[in-house]
């Protein structure tokens, strides 16, 4: 049995990666404004918080179309099943990406909290903190890659929708 899409199927929205660049620039600005050492920790923490916020906000921001009918397509029944399957995969990937963004934000907040309580005279405490920052950075990179893959999948879906839609 074929899955028939709603009368008007709207294209999916991309997630915005421009906030990553703004967060990176903000971290660089903060780093140059502080002394080396302790200032570096402040810059890293600021970068972490900005990336977490950018990740969190980019997934939840959906532009509102000015003309809803211009963004809706009627898809032939022969293509409906394939497009519905792809859309379901994209929505599942969006949920996975949202969960990853939540993990990134949570770890970023932990790093920020730990930075405030860090005993800088204890090398082991500094090493533990730096290891957590490294875990955060790796998770943020994973999130950025997942975001890029998600956007590519959305682009492909939207191109098919536009090609097959009327």
ABEGO torsion letter per residue (X at the ends): XBBBBBABBBBBBBBBAAAAAAAAAAAAAAAAABBBGAAAAAAAAAAAAAAAAAAAAAAABBBBBABAAAABBBBBAAAAAAAAAAAAAAAAAAAAAAAAAAAAAAAAAAAAAAAAABBAABAAAAAAAAAAAAAAAAAAAAAAAAAAAAAAAAAAAAAAAAAABX
